[in-house]
Amino acid sequence: MEMDRKSGILAAMKKLTGILIGSVDEFSMEARIFHATCLISSIIIAVNIPMNYLVGVPSLVLLMTGLLCLMLFVYYYSRIRKKLSTAFFLFCLFGNAIFAINYFQNSGINGPSLIDMLLLLFLVIAVAPKIQFRLWAPLNIVMVGALLFCQYYRPHSVPNTYPQAHDRYIDFAYSYFAVALLVIWITLYIRNSYNKQRLAMVKKAEELEEANETKNKLLSIVAHDLRSPLASIQNYLEMLNELELTADEKRNMEQELLEKTKNTGQMLSNLLLWTSNQMEGVSVKLEELRPAETLKPIITIQGAIAAEKCIELRNNIDFDALIIADANMLQLVVRNLINNAIKFTSPGGEITITSELHDNRWHILVTDTGVGINDNRKATIFSIKSHSTYGTRNEKGTGLGLLLCKEFTELQHGQIGFESIEGSGTTFYISMPASHLPEGAEIGNEYTGATANTV
């Protein structure tokens, strides 16, 4: 409870700070530093006004009041009016003038005015636009030199305004700690901003590298996998034109071309869907579905494909199962999983589609008796780094099917996972939120297969 309260206070303070100095999206780092400096300086000056009166320098009270008004005005002009360049110009113009007057009113070199001038130079270095930096940085140095020169040759022009010696020590100590606070804060803010920008650049570089790797893989897929069926079709047509083929030879070649064309069509479908998802985003329409009904057309079609390979496809989905999902996405995911099962199951094998209820989520499982998944491939099977492999009849894929399944499942607030033993078959599952539990249902333990986030 105490931890939650502290977290709430920190969140509120962070939100208030964002409002006062401006958001990262709205203002540059220099502008945010300037806003924070104006606010902190205003607080320090507000405290300094009665401090000057107490240490016996009442003449500075009016000067510090004017400086406070200046800080609040330039803060307003930059934060509210969003004119940093003009606000900073006014800040430096009047700031230098006030600090120069303060030098004469506050004992010159025997007072803390040079510390204040050094702080102003630091602010110029940290915040000033490039054009203004060339003006204010040299001006600050020249002004300090001129003030010291003036006091050296005309010492009577800068009177000692401290009534007692301890007043001078108090003023110096206060000025030092106030300036130190500002310097530390600005330096830490710059360092933190730099680190955040550096991490953002590193992340962006990694994303660009991954995008480039993805582009290269997609080009490789298109170049390699489209060349094969097109070359086969070309060879077949050339043979028809040049040779007399028997009916059996024609039938075998046509069957082989048909199989390659089907695989290429599935590859292009996955490739286009995944590319569209990456470039434009995909709209998700979540609704209450009965998987037994939604997936029936898909399973029927895939059953005919499995039968051509002499594989038995069984549908054991619970008719009472109700989930929250997108019908089109659910069909696409299950179709890809069944396609994979058919691809890696030998003739005479079995594929079973079942449903199980675990912790208020329905799991749809596609289990095959195929070749299983090699341990070396498990870690990358849901990523773009996954390499395509040949099926039991040399069916060729892209390696994008499972990546597409993962992305589309997660868009529906679901999870996808698997468990597999090489040589003993594989079970893929998708876990979707249950719409409501059937009467008398018993909640079991969560499915223990490896999820897309952990494999």
C-alpha positions, 0 to 999 in steps of 0.5 A: 500500500505504501509502495503504491502511494509513493508510486502515485506521488512520483507519477503526479510529480512527473506529470506536473514537471512535464506540464511546467517544463514542457513535453519532449514531443513539444519542446527541444532539450534546450527549451526544457532546460531553459524553462526549468532554469527559469522556474528554479531561478525564480524560486532562488531569487524569491528567497534571495529578496528577503535574504538581501534585506536581512544581510543589510543590502536593501538596495538589491531588493528592488533589483532582485524583484525586477530580475524575478519579474524578468525570469517569469516573463521570459518563462511565459514567453518561451513556455506558453508563447513557444518563442524560445529564441526571443525569450532567450534574447530578452533573458540575456539582454536584461540579465547581463544588464541586471547582473552588471548593476548588481556588481556595483550594488553588491560590493563588486569583486568582494561580493558573489556577482562574478559567480552569478555572471559565471552561471549566466555564461553556463546557461548560454553554453547549455541553452543558447541557439547557435547564432545567439551563442556567438553573441552572448558568450563573448559579451559575458567574458568581455563584460566581466573583464570590463567590470574588473578593469573598472573596479581596479582603476576606480575602486571608489565606484564600487562601495562595500555594501555589507554592514558586517563581515558575517553578512558577506559570508552568508551572501557568498554561501547562499549564492554558491549553493544556489548556483551549484544547485542549478549547475548540477541540475542542468548538467544531470538533465543534459546527461540524462537527455543525451543517454536517452537519445543515445539509447533511442538511436541505438534502438533505431539502428537495431530496427533499421538493421532488422528491417534491412534483414527482413527486406533481404530475406523477402527479396531472397524468398521472392527471387528463389521461390518464384523462380522454381515454379516459373522455370518448371512451367516453362520447361513443361511448355517447352517439352510439350512443344518439342517432345511427344509425351505419354499420358502418364508423363503429362499427368505426373508433370501436371501433378508436380506443377499443380503442387508447386503452384499451390505452395507458391500461392500459399507463399504469396498469400502469406507474404502479401498479408505480412507485408500489408500488416507491417506497412499499413496495419491491420484492423481487428474486429473482435467478436464472440465466435464459436470456433467449431462453426467458424473453423469448419469451412477451413478444416473441410478444405484442409481435410481434402488437401490432407486426403490427397496426401493420405493423411487423416484430418480429425476435427474434435473442437468442442461445439460449446466453446465460445471465444472473443476473436476476429473470424478472418484472422482466426481462420488464417492462423488455423489454416496456416497451422494445418498447412504446416501439419500437412506439410511435415506429416508423412502419408498415413499420418494423422492430424487432430484439431481439438479444443481445451479450456484452461484458466478462462481461455480456450486453447485450439490445438493442432496436433500431428504425427509428423517429423517434429521440430529440431531443437536448433529451430525452436528459438527462432521459429516465430521470427523472421530469422526462421529458415524455411524447410522442406516438407515430407514431399519436398513442399517448400515454404517461406518461413513467414507462416508462423511469424504471421500466425504469431502477429495475428494471434497477438493482435487478437489478444491471444497467445501462440505456442507449441511443444514438439519432439523431433521424430514424434510430432508437434502440437501447436496451440492458440490461446484465446479469451473465453467469451463465457464458461460452459455450465459445469466447466472445470478450470484446469492448469495453464497449457505447458507448451512453449509460447511465442514469447519464451521459445 
